[in-house]
Amino acid sequence: MSEQDLTGRRAVVTGGGSGIGLACASEFASRGAHVVIADLNADAAQRAASEIGGEAWVVDLSDTAALDDLVLEADILVNNAGIQRVAPIAEFDPDAFRTIQRIMLEAPFLLIRAALPGMYERGWGRVVNISSVHGLRASAFKSAYVAAKHGLEGLSKVTALEGGPHGVTSNCINPGYVRTPLVEKQIADQAHVHGIPESEVVEKVMLTESAIKRLVDPAEVASLAGWLASDRAGMVTGASYTMDGGWSAR
């Protein structure tokens, strides 16, 4: 049983119905937090909420205008929701580019904006942004994703500077490829743009830069998120924690 060091805290996790988000939600719940599973997929959100004893919030984060006047009660906010599209810039669909920016950069800004007043009032808050090694490095064929993650890095740092005097920290976690549905869905697209069989994508594309030749487990990301949300990480802010098997060491 995990230490109950988040008892009394309210955590909101976007994309919490699966993958990294679900792992983070489970981590926080095991440590005593009340967790809100925010997800577009209503069934996944309800199922996850039932599993951890939390609540579901069915929300379309691509509809950013609907978030303009949101008031969000959260002690811990995890900006995790994301999608991926793989294509050369010259062939990249403009609407897909815009959608990725809305979900992965505009929505985190609006959620942080909605949560900060309550965090400031209570004198305590944690913003954990699930970025990526692609927030620090680039890969071909991922212009929208790389641009959004680089933007998230900057947003996180500004949040850290503004939130520090109010007891609010903001940090990024930067994993490499994580064993999630998002990564699994990329394999066919990666095979197409690189001209290789799908069976070779993990080895020849996803792990080529990593010194440790395996995918990251979602629970590993969640364990770091749990620490960042704890009082023990009160002096950690404006940071970006790589969990990429050595990819960004190159």
C-alpha positions in Angstrom: 0.0 0.0 0.0 1.4 3.4 -1.0 1.9 6.2 1.6 -1.3 8.2 1.9 0.5 11.5 1.3 -2.1 12.9 -1.1 -5.1 12.4 1.2 -7.5 15.4 0.9 -6.1 16.5 -2.4 -8.2 16.7 -5.6 -6.4 15.7 -8.8 -7.7 16.2 -12.3 -6.0 14.1 -15.0 -6.7 14.7 -18.6 -6.7 11.7 -20.9 -7.2 9.7 -17.8 -9.1 6.9 -19.3 -6.1 5.0 -20.6 -2.3 4.9 -20.9 -0.2 7.4 -18.9 -3.3 9.2 -17.7 -4.9 6.1 -16.2 -1.6 5.1 -14.6 -1.3 8.6 -13.0 -4.9 8.5 -11.8 -4.3 5.1 -10.2 -1.1 6.4 -8.6 -2.8 9.4 -7.1 -5.8 7.4 -5.9 -3.5 4.8 -4.2 -2.0 7.7 -2.3 -5.3 9.0 -1.1 -6.3 11.7 -3.6 -9.7 12.1 -5.0 -9.2 11.8 -8.8 -11.2 13.3 -11.6 -10.8 11.4 -14.9 -11.1 13.9 -17.7 -11.5 12.1 -21.1 -13.3 12.4 -24.4 -14.3 8.7 -24.2 -17.2 8.5 -21.8 -17.0 4.8 -21.4 -13.3 4.8 -20.6 -13.7 7.7 -18.2 -16.5 6.0 -16.3 -14.7 2.7 -16.2 -11.5 4.2 -14.9 -13.4 6.3 -12.3 -15.1 3.2 -11.1 -11.8 1.3 -10.9 -10.2 3.9 -8.7 -13.1 5.3 -6.8 -13.0 8.7 -8.5 -15.3 10.6 -10.8 -15.6 11.0 -14.5 -15.5 14.3 -16.4 -16.4 13.8 -20.1 -14.8 16.7 -22.0 -13.7 17.5 -25.5 -10.5 19.4 -25.1 -10.4 20.3 -28.8 -13.4 22.6 -28.1 -11.2 25.2 -26.4 -13.7 28.0 -26.6 -15.9 26.1 -24.2 -13.1 26.2 -21.6 -12.7 30.0 -21.6 -14.8 30.6 -18.5 -14.1 27.3 -16.7 -13.5 27.3 -13.0 -11.6 24.2 -12.1 -11.2 23.0 -8.5 -8.0 21.0 -8.4 -5.0 20.8 -6.1 -3.2 18.7 -8.7 -3.6 19.1 -12.5 -2.1 16.7 -14.9 -2.1 17.8 -18.5 -1.7 14.5 -20.3 -4.3 14.3 -23.1 -2.9 14.1 -26.6 -3.1 12.8 -30.1 -0.6 12.2 -32.8 -0.4 12.5 -36.6 2.6 11.4 -38.6 3.2 13.0 -42.0 5.7 15.2 -43.8 5.1 19.0 -43.4 4.3 19.4 -47.1 1.5 16.8 -46.7 0.4 17.6 -43.2 -3.3 18.4 -42.9 -3.7 22.0 -41.6 -6.9 21.1 -39.6 -5.0 18.2 -37.9 -2.2 20.6 -37.0 -4.6 23.1 -35.5 -6.5 20.3 -33.6 -3.2 19.1 -32.0 -2.3 22.6 -30.9 -5.8 23.0 -29.3 -5.7 19.7 -27.4 -2.1 19.8 -26.4 -1.3 23.5 -25.9 -4.4 25.7 -25.8 -6.3 23.3 -23.5 -3.5 23.0 -21.0 -3.2 26.8 -20.9 -7.0 27.1 -20.3 -7.0 24.4 -17.6 -4.1 25.9 -15.8 -5.8 29.3 -16.0 -9.0 27.8 -14.6 -7.2 26.0 -11.7 -4.7 28.6 -10.6 -7.1 30.9 -8.7 -8.1 28.1 -6.3 -4.5 26.9 -5.9 -3.4 30.5 -5.1 -6.2 30.8 -2.6 -5.2 27.6 -0.8 -1.5 28.4 -1.1 -0.7 25.0 -2.6 -0.9 23.4 -6.1 0.8 21.1 -8.4 0.8 21.3 -12.2 2.3 18.2 -13.9 2.6 18.4 -17.7 3.1 15.2 -19.5 5.5 16.5 -22.2 7.8 14.2 -24.2 11.3 13.9 -25.3 9.8 15.6 -28.3 9.4 18.7 -26.1 13.2 18.8 -26.0 14.2 17.2 -29.3 12.6 17.0 -32.8 11.8 14.1 -35.1 10.8 14.3 -38.7 7.2 13.9 -39.7 5.8 15.1 -36.4 5.6 18.9 -36.8 2.4 19.4 -34.9 3.3 17.2 -32.0 6.8 18.6 -31.6 5.5 22.2 -31.9 2.8 21.6 -29.2 5.2 19.9 -26.8 7.8 22.6 -27.2 5.0 25.1 -26.4 4.0 23.1 -23.4 7.5 23.3 -22.0 7.4 27.1 -22.2 3.9 27.3 -20.7 5.1 25.0 -17.8 8.0 27.3 -17.0 5.9 30.5 -17.1 3.4 28.7 -14.7 6.3 27.9 -12.4 7.5 31.5 -12.3 4.1 32.9 -11.7 3.0 30.2 -9.3 6.1 30.0 -7.1 5.1 32.8 -4.8 1.7 31.2 -4.2 2.9 27.7 -3.4 2.2 26.3 -6.8 4.8 24.2 -8.7 4.8 23.3 -12.4 7.0 20.7 -14.1 7.2 18.6 -17.2 7.8 14.9 -17.5 9.5 14.0 -20.8 9.2 10.3 -21.6 10.4 8.6 -24.7 8.0 6.1 -26.4 5.6 4.8 -23.8 3.7 1.5 -24.2 0.3 3.1 -24.7 -2.5 3.1 -27.3 -1.2 6.4 -28.7 2.1 4.8 -29.6 0.6 1.6 -30.9 -1.6 3.6 -33.3 1.5 5.3 -34.7 3.1 2.1 -36.0 1.3 1.9 -39.3 1.9 5.6 -40.1 5.6 5.3 -39.1 6.0 2.3 -41.3 4.4 4.2 -44.2 6.5 7.4 -44.0 9.8 5.5 -43.4 9.1 2.8 -46.0 9.6 -0.2 -43.6 7.4 -3.1 -42.4 5.3 -2.4 -39.3 7.3 -5.2 -37.5 10.4 -3.1 -37.7 9.1 0.2 -36.5 9.7 -0.2 -32.7 13.4 -1.2 -33.2 14.3 1.0 -36.2 12.3 4.1 -35.5 11.1 4.3 -31.9 14.1 2.9 -30.0 16.9 3.9 -32.4 18.0 6.9 -30.2 17.5 5.2 -26.8 20.4 3.6 -25.0 17.9 1.3 -23.2 16.1 -0.7 -25.8 12.5 -0.9 -24.5 9.4 1.2 -24.3 8.7 3.1 -21.1 6.0 1.6 -18.9 3.1 4.0 -18.0 3.6 3.1 -14.3 7.1 4.5 -14.4 5.8 7.9 -15.6 3.1 7.8 -13.0 5.6 7.2 -10.2 7.4 10.4 -11.1 4.1 12.3 -11.4 3.2 11.1 -7.9 6.5 12.4 -6.5 6.1 15.7 -8.2 2.7 16.0 -6.7 3.9 15.4 -3.2 5.2 17.8 -0.6 8.6 16.3 -1.0 8.9 18.0 -4.4 8.0 21.5 -3.0 11.3 23.0 -4.3 11.1 21.4 -7.7 9.5 23.7 -10.2 10.2 24.8 -13.8 11.9 21.6 -14.5 11.8 19.0 -17.2 12.4 15.4 -16.2 13.6 13.1 -19.0 12.5 9.5 -18.9 13.7 8.5 -22.3 16.3 5.7 -21.9 19.1 8.1 -22.7 17.7 9.5 -26.0 18.2 13.2 -25.0 21.8 12.4 -23.8 22.9 12.4 -27.4 
